[in-house]
Amino acid sequence: MAIVLFALIILFKRIFSEDDPTNKPAAAPRDSKKLILGYRLLQMVDHLKQHKSQLFSYLKLQGKPVNTGDLWGM
């Protein structure tokens, strides 16, 4: 997964040129640390992965018929 995230970072760097306003650092509402939009999007994807794993674990504990294929979309 780290390789995919690294590839996305490189892709965002190529898409957003120096003149592009999306390449300027900005703070998020709950985080005063300023990062460019691409990094913010990657943080959001990583955060959603965490919730997906939490939901998977919760459903397994409830005895629901889920497997790792459901978790990874297989």
HELIX and SHEET records of a PDB file:
HELIX    1   1 ALA A    2  ILE A   15  1                                  14    
HELIX    2   2 PRO A   21  ASN A   23  5                                   3    
HELIX    3   3 LEU A   37  LEU A   61  1                                  25    
HELIX    4   4 THR A   68  TRP A   72  1                                   5    
SHEET    1   A 2 ALA A  26  ALA A  28  0                                        
SHEET    2   A 2 ASP A  31  LEU A  35 -1                                        
END                                                                             
